């Protein structure tokens, strides 16, 4: 599903330096739009609100935004990866007329789940007035739906529409933001609604068929279960350490029963921003190159090529994988090194609590390994080995949580270590699984994961 990726790769290849910058900018919005916009909004509001908004309102807005951002990713997880797989299958089969129905079904399920979570969280656990609780719930709901459709945007070719969608949402929020919690929430909800509507229009422009959903669109139960669990593990991997630390050293009660850890949250959110270049690189370079190499291998397997030529394509696929890994590791390591070196002047310039430098540095380094894990799971998804994808993200969650608990007594010095350690283990396991799978890829394609032999449900691992 690298439609936009191919367009941006062509822009970078043919447009000179300006083309490279443009491709990077568009790639950042397409691959990381929800992360980029929400993290920037969180940090921008943290800088803007002091002195203009009452302290109680600041705490309420920050709590709602952080909980909304994290829980929207988790609420989208049960349907996100499953929808991506179903849409990818329809694209491969040429059944694009079935895609609008799948998208609308996923948006409905994700929206209902998010609204239920928001109603419990903001309506019952915060003590917010009804209208503010409703706005907070709507923000969670619409962020969830943005998370659901964001991966699908890589299948279209209109990257400018995606960028414009986020720009219009940010502009709308900036125009109507006020100086109390109610008006700030209204601005955030309006911005999210505008972005969601524009993204839906972009998808509608590309997939013009009327939405239709019937029994034939329902996934196999076994495959659906493993995709749902895998999606949940991938989302939880990102947030488990931060959620645990909401009750850790330095945490404070901010809104009713909800708590935050201001030092860790600020540092880790700032560190997460360093993931943007790597995600754009995966979209523009790594995945598109791998897609071509793997496509050539599949073409030889389904054609009249000899085993020798098929093996040549498999070796070329491995070479592309290793080249993409080296490129990603080199580029993202540079950003991590810059983050470590300039952490102190950056926090001084932003006025953040310098105790958050530990979380910032550890998160920036963890992002390097997180990106490697993402790249490896993308490859395993091409191989249709989602059980192995589940192993990668489950290891991330377990190691991250255990590291936080083991280092609980170290306080701020250990902030971000859980995320970094979990990402490191996930990257190592992901790389090992990809290398092992690619070494046996010819066997997997013809026998080990061939639906004609093992059945349409495929294999777990």
C-alpha positions as CSV (number, residue, x, y, z in Angstrom):
1,X,0.0,0.0,0.0
2,X,2.8,2.4,-0.9
3,X,0.9,4.5,-3.4
4,X,1.9,7.8,-1.9
5,X,5.3,6.5,-1.2
6,X,6.0,5.9,-4.9
7,X,4.8,9.4,-5.7
8,X,7.0,11.0,-3.1
9,X,10.0,8.9,-4.1
10,X,9.6,10.2,-7.6
11,X,9.4,13.7,-6.3
12,X,12.6,13.3,-4.3
13,X,14.4,11.6,-7.2
14,X,13.4,14.1,-9.9
15,X,13.0,17.4,-8.1
16,X,16.5,18.1,-6.9
17,X,17.0,19.6,-3.4
18,X,13.6,21.2,-3.4
19,X,12.0,17.9,-4.4
20,X,13.8,16.1,-1.5
21,X,12.6,18.7,1.0
22,X,9.0,18.6,-0.4
23,X,8.9,14.8,-0.3
24,X,10.2,14.8,3.3
25,X,7.6,17.3,4.4
26,X,4.7,15.5,2.7
27,X,6.0,12.2,3.9
28,X,6.1,13.4,7.5
29,X,2.4,14.5,7.3
30,X,1.3,11.3,5.5
31,X,3.2,8.8,7.7
32,X,2.9,10.6,11.1
33,X,0.1,13.1,10.8
34,X,-1.7,12.2,14.1
35,X,1.5,12.0,16.1
36,X,3.0,15.2,14.6
37,X,-0.1,17.4,15.0
38,X,-1.1,16.2,18.5
39,X,2.4,16.2,20.0
40,X,3.1,19.7,18.5
41,X,-0.3,20.9,19.9
42,X,0.5,19.5,23.3
43,X,3.9,21.1,23.5
44,X,2.6,24.4,21.9
45,X,-0.2,24.7,24.4
46,X,2.3,24.0,27.2
47,X,4.3,27.0,26.1
48,X,1.4,29.3,25.3
49,X,-1.1,28.7,28.2
50,X,1.0,29.8,31.2
51,X,0.1,33.4,32.1
52,X,-2.9,33.4,29.7
53,X,-5.0,30.6,31.1
54,X,-5.9,29.7,34.7
55,X,-3.7,26.9,36.3
56,X,-6.7,24.7,36.8
57,X,-7.7,25.0,33.2
58,X,-4.1,24.3,32.0
59,X,-4.1,21.1,34.0
60,X,-7.5,20.1,32.6
61,X,-6.6,20.8,29.0
62,X,-3.2,19.0,29.2
63,X,-4.8,16.0,30.9
64,X,-7.6,15.7,28.3
65,X,-5.2,16.1,25.4
66,X,-2.6,13.6,26.6
67,X,-5.3,11.0,27.6
68,X,-7.2,11.6,24.4
69,X,-4.0,11.2,22.3
70,X,-2.9,8.0,24.0
71,X,-6.2,6.3,24.4
72,X,-7.3,7.2,20.8
73,X,-4.3,5.2,19.6
74,X,-5.4,2.3,21.8
75,X,-9.0,2.6,20.8
76,X,-8.1,2.5,17.1
77,X,-5.9,-0.5,17.5
78,X,-8.5,-3.2,17.4
79,X,-9.7,-2.2,14.0
80,X,-6.7,-0.3,12.6
81,X,-4.4,-3.2,11.5
82,X,-7.3,-5.4,10.5
83,X,-8.7,-2.7,8.2
84,X,-5.3,-2.1,6.6
85,X,-5.0,-5.9,5.8
86,X,-8.5,-6.1,4.4
87,X,-8.1,-3.0,2.3
88,X,-4.7,-4.2,1.0
89,X,-6.3,-7.5,0.0
90,X,-9.0,-5.7,-2.0
91,X,-6.4,-3.5,-3.7
92,X,-4.4,-6.6,-4.7
93,X,-7.5,-8.3,-6.1
94,X,-8.7,-5.1,-7.9
95,X,-11.9,-4.9,-5.8
96,X,-11.6,-1.2,-5.0
97,X,-15.3,-0.8,-5.0
98,X,-15.4,-2.8,-1.7
99,X,-13.0,-0.4,0.1
100,X,-15.4,2.5,1.0
101,X,-17.6,0.1,2.9
102,X,-14.7,-1.4,4.9
103,X,-13.5,2.1,5.8
104,X,-16.9,3.2,6.9
105,X,-17.4,0.1,9.0
106,X,-14.0,0.5,10.7
107,X,-14.7,4.2,11.4
108,X,-18.1,3.2,13.0
109,X,-16.6,0.5,15.2
110,X,-13.6,2.6,16.2
111,X,-15.9,5.6,16.9
112,X,-18.3,3.7,19.0
113,X,-15.5,2.1,21.1
114,X,-13.8,5.5,21.5
115,X,-17.0,7.2,22.5
116,X,-17.7,4.5,25.1
117,X,-14.2,4.9,26.6
118,X,-14.5,8.7,26.6
119,X,-17.9,8.6,28.3
120,X,-16.5,6.5,31.1
121,X,-13.2,8.3,31.4
122,X,-14.2,11.9,31.0
123,X,-17.9,11.6,32.0
124,X,-17.4,9.6,35.2
125,X,-13.8,9.9,36.4
126,X,-12.9,13.6,36.0
127,X,-15.8,15.6,37.5
128,X,-16.0,17.8,34.4
129,X,-19.2,19.7,33.5
130,X,-21.3,17.9,30.9
131,X,-20.3,20.1,28.0
132,X,-16.6,19.8,28.7
133,X,-16.9,16.1,29.2
134,X,-18.8,15.8,25.9
135,X,-16.1,17.8,24.0
136,X,-13.4,15.7,25.5
137,X,-15.2,12.6,24.5
138,X,-15.7,13.9,20.9
139,X,-12.0,14.8,20.8
140,X,-11.1,11.2,21.7
141,X,-13.6,9.8,19.2
142,X,-12.4,11.9,16.3
143,X,-8.7,11.4,17.0
144,X,-9.5,7.6,17.0
145,X,-11.1,7.8,13.6
146,X,-8.1,9.8,12.3
147,X,-5.8,7.0,13.6
148,X,-8.0,4.4,11.8
149,X,-7.8,6.0,8.4
150,X,-4.3,7.4,8.5
151,X,-2.5,4.2,7.4
152,X,-5.0,3.9,4.5
153,X,-3.9,7.3,3.1
154,X,-0.7,5.7,1.9
155,X,-2.8,3.8,-0.7
156,X,-3.9,7.0,-2.5
157,X,-1.8,9.3,-4.7
158,X,-3.0,12.7,-3.5
159,X,-0.5,13.5,-0.9
160,X,-1.2,17.3,-1.1
161,X,-4.8,16.6,0.0
162,X,-3.5,14.9,3.1
163,X,-1.2,17.7,4.0
164,X,-3.9,20.3,3.4
165,X,-6.3,18.3,5.6
166,X,-4.0,18.6,8.6
167,X,-3.2,22.2,7.8
168,X,-6.8,23.2,7.7
169,X,-7.5,21.4,11.1
170,X,-4.6,23.2,12.7
171,X,-5.6,26.5,11.2
172,X,-9.2,26.1,12.4
173,X,-8.1,25.4,16.0
174,X,-5.6,28.3,16.0
175,X,-8.3,30.7,14.8
176,X,-10.9,30.0,17.5
177,X,-8.7,29.1,20.5
178,X,-9.6,31.1,23.6
179,X,-8.3,31.6,27.1
180,X,-10.3,29.1,29.1
181,X,-10.6,25.4,29.1
182,X,-14.0,25.4,27.4
183,X,-12.9,27.5,24.4
184,X,-9.6,25.6,24.1
185,X,-11.4,22.3,24.0
186,X,-13.8,23.6,21.5
187,X,-10.9,24.7,19.3
188,X,-9.2,21.3,19.6
189,X,-12.5,19.4,18.8
190,X,-13.2,21.7,15.8
191,X,-9.7,21.2,14.4
192,X,-9.9,17.5,14.8
193,X,-13.4,17.5,13.1
194,X,-12.1,19.6,10.1
195,X,-9.1,17.3,9.7
196,X,-11.2,14.1,9.8
197,X,-13.7,15.5,7.3
198,X,-11.0,16.5,4.9
199,X,-9.2,13.2,5.2
200,X,-12.5,11.4,4.5
201,X,-13.0,13.6,1.4
202,X,-9.5,12.7,0.2
203,X,-10.2,9.0,0.5
204,X,-13.6,9.5,-1.1
205,X,-12.0,11.3,-4.0
206,X,-9.7,8.3,-4.6
207,X,-12.2,5.5,-3.9
208,X,-15.4,6.8,-5.4
209,X,-17.7,3.8,-5.2
210,X,-20.7,3.9,-2.9
211,X,-20.1,2.4,0.5
212,X,-21.3,-1.2,0.6
213,X,-20.6,-3.9,3.2
214,X,-21.8,-7.4,3.3
215,X,-20.9,-10.9,4.7
216,X,-18.2,-11.4,2.0
217,X,-16.3,-8.5,3.4
218,X,-16.0,-10.1,6.9
219,X,-12.6,-11.4,7.7
220,X,-11.8,-15.0,8.8
221,X,-12.2,-15.3,12.5
222,X,-8.6,-16.6,13.2
223,X,-7.0,-14.0,11.1
224,X,-9.1,-11.2,12.6
225,X,-8.1,-12.3,16.1
226,X,-4.4,-12.2,15.5
227,X,-4.6,-8.9,13.6
228,X,-6.7,-7.3,16.4
229,X,-4.3,-8.5,19.1
230,X,-1.3,-7.5,17.1
231,X,-2.7,-4.0,16.5
232,X,-3.4,-3.6,20.3
233,X,0.1,-4.7,21.2
234,X,1.7,-2.3,18.7
235,X,-0.2,0.6,20.2
236,X,0.3,-0.4,23.8
237,X,4.1,-0.7,23.1
238,X,4.2,3.0,22.5
239,X,2.3,4.0,25.7
240,X,2.8,1.3,28.4
241,X,5.8,3.0,30.0
242,X,4.1,6.5,30.1
243,X,0.9,5.0,31.5
244,X,2.7,3.3,34.3
245,X,4.6,6.4,35.1
246,X,1.4,8.4,35.4
247,X,1.4,6.8,38.9
248,X,5.1,6.8,39.3
249,X,7.7,9.2,40.9
250,X,6.8,12.8,40.4
251,X,3.2,12.1,39.2
252,X,0.4,14.4,40.2
253,X,-3.4,14.3,40.3
254,X,-4.6,16.7,37.6
255,X,-8.2,16.1,36.8
256,X,-10.5,14.1,39.1
257,X,-9.1,10.6,39.3
258,X,-6.7,11.1,36.4
259,X,-3.0,11.7,36.9
260,X,-0.1,12.8,34.8
261,X,3.7,12.8,35.2
262,X,4.6,16.3,33.9
263,X,8.4,15.7,33.8
264,X,8.2,12.4,31.9
265,X,5.3,13.5,29.7
266,X,7.0,16.7,28.5
267,X,10.4,15.0,27.9
268,X,9.0,11.9,26.2
269,X,6.6,13.9,24.0
270,X,9.4,16.1,22.8
271,X,11.5,13.0,22.2
272,X,8.7,11.3,20.2
273,X,9.0,14.2,17.6
274,X,12.3,12.8,16.5
275,X,10.4,9.8,15.0
276,X,9.0,11.9,12.1
277,X,12.1,11.8,9.8
278,X,12.4,8.0,10.2
279,X,8.7,7.4,9.5
280,X,8.9,9.5,6.3
281,X,12.1,7.6,5.3
282,X,10.3,4.3,5.7
283,X,7.4,5.5,3.6
284,X,9.4,7.2,0.8
285,X,12.5,5.0,0.5
286,X,12.5,1.7,2.5
287,X,9.0,0.4,1.8
288,X,8.9,1.5,-1.8
289,X,12.2,-0.2,-2.6
290,X,11.2,-3.4,-0.7
291,X,7.8,-3.4,-2.5
292,X,9.5,-3.4,-5.9
293,X,12.0,-6.1,-4.9
294,X,9.3,-8.3,-3.3
295,X,7.0,-7.7,-6.2
296,X,9.7,-8.9,-8.6
297,X,10.1,-12.1,-6.5
298,X,6.4,-12.7,-6.6
299,X,6.3,-12.2,-10.3
300,X,9.0,-14.8,-10.8
301,X,7.3,-17.2,-8.5
302,X,4.0,-16.9,-10.4
303,X,5.6,-16.9,-13.8
304,X,7.9,-19.3,-15.6
305,X,11.2,-18.5,-13.9
306,X,13.6,-21.2,-12.9
307,X,14.5,-21.8,-9.2
308,X,17.8,-20.2,-9.8
309,X,16.2,-16.9,-11.0
310,X,13.7,-17.0,-8.1
311,X,16.6,-17.4,-5.6
312,X,18.4,-14.4,-7.3
313,X,15.2,-12.3,-6.6
314,X,15.1,-13.6,-3.0
315,X,18.8,-12.6,-2.5
316,X,18.0,-9.2,-4.0
317,X,15.1,-8.8,-1.6
318,X,17.4,-9.5,1.3
319,X,19.9,-7.0,0.0
320,X,17.2,-4.3,-0.2
321,X,16.1,-5.1,3.4
322,X,19.7,-4.7,4.7
323,X,20.2,-1.5,2.7
324,X,17.0,-0.1,4.1
325,X,18.0,-1.0,7.6
326,X,21.4,0.6,7.2
327,X,19.9,3.8,5.8
328,X,17.3,4.1,8.5
329,X,19.8,3.4,11.3
330,X,22.3,5.9,9.9
331,X,19.8,8.7,9.4
332,X,17.8,8.3,12.6
333,X,21.0,7.9,14.7
334,X,22.0,11.3,13.5
335,X,18.8,12.8,14.9
336,X,19.2,10.9,18.1
337,X,22.8,12.2,18.5
338,X,21.6,15.8,17.9
339,X,18.9,15.3,20.5
340,X,21.4,14.1,23.1
341,X,23.9,16.9,22.4
342,X,21.5,19.8,22.2
343,X,19.0,18.6,24.9
344,X,20.1,21.2,27.5
345,X,19.9,24.3,25.2
346,X,16.7,23.0,23.7
347,X,15.0,22.7,27.2
348,X,16.4,26.1,28.1
349,X,14.9,27.7,25.0
350,X,11.5,26.0,25.6
351,X,11.5,26.7,29.3
352,X,10.8,23.1,30.1
353,X,11.8,21.4,33.4
354,X,15.4,20.2,32.9
355,X,14.7,17.0,34.8
356,X,12.8,15.9,31.7
357,X,16.1,15.8,29.8
358,X,16.5,12.1,30.9
359,X,13.2,11.2,29.4
360,X,13.9,13.2,26.2
361,X,17.3,11.6,25.6
362,X,16.2,8.1,26.4
363,X,13.1,8.5,24.2
364,X,15.1,9.9,21.3
365,X,17.4,6.9,21.4
366,X,14.5,4.5,21.8
367,X,12.9,6.0,18.7
368,X,15.9,4.6,16.6
369,X,15.1,1.1,17.7
370,X,11.3,1.6,17.5
371,X,11.7,2.6,13.8
372,X,13.7,-0.5,13.1
373,X,11.0,-2.6,14.8
374,X,8.4,-0.8,12.6
375,X,10.4,-1.5,9.4
376,X,10.8,-5.1,10.3
377,X,7.1,-5.6,11.1
378,X,6.2,-4.0,7.7
379,X,8.3,-6.6,6.0
380,X,6.8,-9.5,8.0
381,X,3.4,-8.1,7.1
382,X,4.3,-8.4,3.4
383,X,5.2,-12.1,4.1
384,X,1.8,-12.5,5.8
385,X,3.4,-13.7,9.1
386,X,1.4,-11.6,11.5
387,X,2.1,-14.0,14.4
388,X,5.7,-13.0,14.1
389,X,4.6,-9.4,14.1
390,X,2.8,-10.1,17.3
391,X,5.9,-11.5,18.9
392,X,7.8,-8.3,18.1
393,X,5.2,-5.9,19.7
394,X,4.5,-8.2,22.6
395,X,8.2,-8.3,23.5
396,X,8.2,-4.5,23.3
397,X,5.3,-4.2,25.7
398,X,6.6,-6.8,28.2
399,X,10.2,-5.6,28.3
400,X,9.1,-1.9,28.5
401,X,6.8,-2.5,31.4
402,X,9.3,-4.7,33.3
403,X,12.0,-2.1,32.9
404,X,9.9,0.6,34.3
405,X,8.9,-1.5,37.3
406,X,12.5,-2.6,38.0
407,X,13.8,0.9,37.8
408,X,10.9,2.5,39.6
409,X,13.1,3.6,42.6
410,X,15.5,5.6,40.3
411,X,13.0,8.3,39.6
412,X,13.6,10.9,36.9
413,X,17.0,9.4,35.9
414,X,15.2,6.3,34.6
415,X,12.4,8.1,32.7
416,X,12.3,6.9,29.1
417,X,14.4,3.8,29.9
418,X,11.4,1.5,29.6
419,X,10.5,2.7,26.2
420,X,14.2,2.6,25.0
421,X,14.8,-0.9,26.3
422,X,11.6,-2.3,25.0
423,X,12.3,-0.8,21.6
424,X,15.8,-2.2,21.5
425,X,14.6,-5.8,22.3
426,X,11.7,-5.5,19.7
427,X,14.1,-4.3,17.1
428,X,16.5,-7.1,17.7
429,X,13.8,-9.7,17.7
430,X,12.2,-8.2,14.6
431,X,15.5,-8.2,12.7
432,X,16.1,-11.8,13.6
433,X,12.7,-12.9,12.5
434,X,13.0,-11.0,9.2
435,X,16.4,-12.5,8.4
436,X,15.1,-16.0,9.3
437,X,11.9,-15.6,7.3
438,X,13.8,-14.1,4.2
439,X,16.3,-17.0,4.3
440,X,13.3,-19.4,3.9
441,X,11.2,-17.1,1.7
442,X,11.1,-19.4,-1.3
443,X,9.9,-22.3,0.8
444,X,7.3,-20.1,2.6
445,X,5.9,-18.8,-0.8
446,X,5.6,-22.2,-2.4
447,X,4.8,-24.5,0.7
448,X,5.1,-23.1,4.2
449,X,2.6,-20.2,3.8
450,X,0.9,-21.2,0.6
451,X,-2.9,-21.1,1.0
452,X,-3.3,-23.9,-1.6
453,X,-1.4,-26.2,0.8
454,X,-2.0,-25.0,4.4
455,X,-5.5,-23.4,3.8
456,X,-6.8,-19.9,3.4
457,X,-6.4,-19.1,7.1
458,X,-2.6,-19.2,6.7
459,X,-0.2,-19.9,9.6
460,X,0.0,-18.2,13.0
461,X,3.8,-17.9,12.9
